[in-house]
Amino acid sequence: MGTNCFDLTGKVAVVTGTSRGLGQYLGRALARAGADLVITSRDPGTLKGFQAQVESLGRKALPLALDVRQHESILSMVEAAIGHYGKIDILVNNAGCNVRKPAAEVTWDDWNLILDTNLRGTFFVSQSVARHMITKQYGRIINIGSVTCVAGYAGLGPYGASRGGVKQLTMSLADDWGVHGITVNCLAPGWFKTAQNAVMYENKEWVDYLCDRIPLKRPGQPQDLDGAVVFLASDASEYVTGQTLLVDGGISTGATRALPKKK
């Protein structure tokens, strides 16, 4: 291990789902640590602004089309990434989706959309990239999960099932591929404001309730994930695999809203 075990200079990282939101923050963190990127979206035209941001940091960014629900799209993306850079060292499985509904209202198609994207997509992107990593006997795979990996919430049945599956999948793949020098870990954010859930944060009463349940008394900020993703992508974590790292302000401790003080 070198003197700076967090340095990603010379590494190539694929970050899926970087058209907006946390995917861009994760990608920027890796770029600032020295990695060149492959950035993906179903519509690569949406990646031009982010590509320019990465390049302004002095790193390379290759925008590629990827629909994680389509196997051929996955295979084409990985082939193009390796063809361009010659290797993939790091994979961040960030692409995901959600449909918030009471369980009694979830449709067959809602379930398939969420599970196909969040769980099946994570597996087959990992598989395709790992086949290359195995030939190099090196790799870092980071599956983006959620606090719903370990906790259940009303209205998030299929989403929670998908994220719980990602946690279990992470452990299985870590056991499968550890012999090849590949670590597989799950980075699980707590409650962060994103484009997916922004409407919820417009409700001050809900935000106050949420903050009461978080020991650090605030929702997550995107930069709160920077250190964690660089750690899991770097040689600093070379003996860490199969783990779920919760970055959630402590909400998974089970804290509850404080009772009002008696007058």
VENNOR-V21329 format. One record per residue. RES is the residue in one letter. PSI is psi in whole degrees, -180 to 180 (none if undefined). OMEGA is omega in radians with two decimals (* if undefined). D_CENTER is the distance of its C-alpha to the mean C-alpha in whole Angstrom. Layout:
# VENNOR-V21329
res:psi:omega:d_center
RES:PSI:OMEGA:D_CENTER
RES:PSI:OMEGA:D_CENTER
This chain:
# VENNOR-V21329
res:psi:omega:d_center
M:136:-3.11:26
G:180:-3.11:26
T:-32:3.06:27
N:94:-3.04:24
C:-3:3.08:22
F:-1:-3.09:19
D:126:3.14:20
L:15:3.13:18
T:131:-3.14:21
G:-6:3.13:22
K:152:3.07:18
V:126:-3.10:16
A:129:2.97:13
V:125:3.07:11
V:115:-3.11:8
T:152:3.08:8
G:57:-3.05:9
T:22:3.11:10
S:-19:-3.13:13
R:175:2.90:13
G:-149:-3.02:11
L:-29:3.12:8
G:-39:3.12:7
Q:-40:3.10:10
Y:-42:3.12:10
L:-43:3.12:8
G:-44:3.12:10
R:-40:3.13:13
A:-43:3.13:13
L:-39:3.12:13
A:-42:3.11:16
R:-28:3.09:17
A:-5:3.03:17
G:-4:-3.06:19
A:146:2.89:17
D:150:-2.95:17
L:151:2.77:15
V:122:-3.12:14
I:143:-3.00:13
T:154:3.03:13
S:158:3.03:14
R:-32:3.07:17
D:99:-3.08:19
P:-16:3.08:19
G:-23:3.13:21
T:-4:-3.03:19
L:-1:-3.04:17
K:-44:-3.13:21
G:-42:3.14:20
F:-38:3.08:17
Q:-44:3.14:19
A:-37:3.12:22
Q:-44:-3.14:20
V:-43:-3.14:18
E:-28:3.09:22
S:-18:3.07:23
L:0:3.13:21
G:13:3.13:23
R:164:3.10:21
K:150:3.08:20
A:121:3.13:18
L:113:3.11:19
P:131:-3.14:18
L:149:3.06:18
A:138:3.07:18
L:124:2.95:15
D:107:-3.01:16
V:-6:3.08:13
R:-2:-3.11:16
Q:116:-3.06:19
H:-42:-3.12:19
E:-36:3.10:22
S:-41:3.10:19
I:-50:-3.11:17
L:-40:-3.14:20
S:-41:3.13:21
M:-47:-3.10:18
V:-42:3.12:18
E:-43:-3.13:21
A:-39:-3.14:21
A:-46:-3.14:19
I:-37:3.10:21
G:-33:-3.11:24
H:-50:-3.05:23
Y:-21:-3.09:22
G:-6:-3.12:24
K:165:2.93:21
I:122:3.14:17
D:-33:-2.98:16
I:137:3.02:12
L:128:3.01:9
V:109:3.14:6
N:86:-3.07:5
N:-24:-3.06:3
A:131:-3.13:7
G:171:3.11:8
C:170:3.12:12
N:152:2.99:14
V:113:-3.12:18
R:118:3.12:19
K:151:2.94:23
P:146:-3.05:25
A:-35:-3.11:25
A:-13:-3.09:28
E:-4:-3.14:27
V:132:3.13:24
T:166:3.07:25
W:-43:-3.12:25
D:-36:3.07:23
D:-49:-3.13:21
W:-49:-3.10:20
N:-41:3.13:20
L:-48:-3.06:18
I:-49:-3.10:15
L:-39:3.13:15
D:-38:-3.12:16
T:-55:-2.95:12
N:-33:-3.04:10
L:-58:3.14:12
R:-42:3.12:14
G:-44:3.12:12
T:-43:-3.13:10
F:-50:-3.00:13
F:-28:2.98:15
V:-44:3.11:13
S:-45:-3.13:12
Q:-46:-3.09:16
S:-42:3.12:17
V:-40:-3.11:15
A:-34:3.10:17
R:-36:3.06:20
H:-45:-3.12:20
M:-35:3.14:19
I:-37:3.13:22
T:-26:3.14:24
K:-12:-3.08:23
Q:40:3.13:23
Y:141:3.02:20
G:154:3.04:16
R:116:3.09:13
I:127:-3.13:10
I:112:3.09:7
N:126:3.13:5
I:119:3.11:3
G:-136:-3.06:6
S:163:3.01:9
V:-21:3.08:12
T:-3:2.94:13
C:-29:-3.01:12
V:-2:-3.11:16
A:148:3.13:17
G:144:3.13:19
Y:138:3.09:20
A:143:3.12:22
G:0:-3.09:21
L:34:-3.08:18
G:-60:3.13:19
P:-39:3.14:17
Y:-47:3.11:14
G:-39:3.10:15
A:-41:-3.13:16
S:-42:-3.10:13
R:-36:3.02:11
G:-39:3.07:14
G:-38:3.11:14
V:-41:3.11:10
K:-47:-3.14:12
Q:-40:3.11:15
L:-41:3.14:14
T:-46:-3.13:12
M:-40:-3.13:16
S:-46:-3.12:17
L:-34:3.08:16
A:-40:3.13:16
D:-39:3.12:20
D:-45:-2.89:20
W:-2:3.13:19
G:-36:-3.13:20
V:-19:-3.14:24
H:13:3.12:22
G:18:-3.12:21
I:126:3.00:17
T:146:3.12:15
V:118:-3.13:12
N:162:-3.14:10
C:124:3.04:8
L:116:-2.97:6
A:98:3.08:8
P:153:2.99:8
G:-133:-3.10:12
W:104:3.08:14
F:142:3.07:13
K:121:3.11:15
T:175:3.09:13
A:-30:-3.12:15
Q:-37:-3.01:14
N:14:-3.03:16
A:-34:-3.09:18
V:-31:-3.13:21
M:-32:-3.09:21
Y:-3:3.03:21
E:-12:-3.13:24
N:100:-3.06:26
K:-38:-3.13:27
E:-41:3.11:28
W:-42:3.14:25
V:-42:3.10:23
D:-43:3.11:26
Y:-44:3.13:26
L:-48:-3.08:22
C:-32:3.07:23
D:-29:-3.09:26
R:-10:-3.13:23
I:118:-3.13:21
P:-34:3.11:23
L:0:2.93:22
K:30:3.04:23
R:153:2.99:21
P:165:3.12:17
G:148:2.97:15
Q:145:-3.05:15
P:-36:-3.11:12
Q:-14:3.09:14
D:-16:-3.13:13
L:-11:-3.01:10
D:-53:-3.08:12
G:-39:-3.10:14
A:-45:-3.09:11
V:-37:3.09:9
V:-41:3.09:12
F:-50:-3.08:14
L:-24:3.14:11
A:-13:-2.96:12
S:177:3.11:16
D:-9:3.07:19
A:-24:-3.10:19
S:26:-3.01:17
E:-18:3.11:19
Y:22:3.11:20
V:117:3.10:17
T:150:-3.13:16
G:12:-3.03:15
Q:155:3.00:14
T:115:-3.13:12
L:108:3.13:11
L:123:3.05:12
V:84:-2.88:12
D:14:-3.13:14
G:6:3.11:17
G:6:-3.08:19
I:-26:-3.14:19
S:-3:3.02:18
T:-15:3.14:21
G:18:3.14:23
A:147:-3.14:25
T:162:-3.13:27
R:135:-3.13:28
A:144:3.07:31
L:143:3.11:35
P:144:3.12:37
K:140:3.10:40
K:139:3.12:43
K:none:*:45
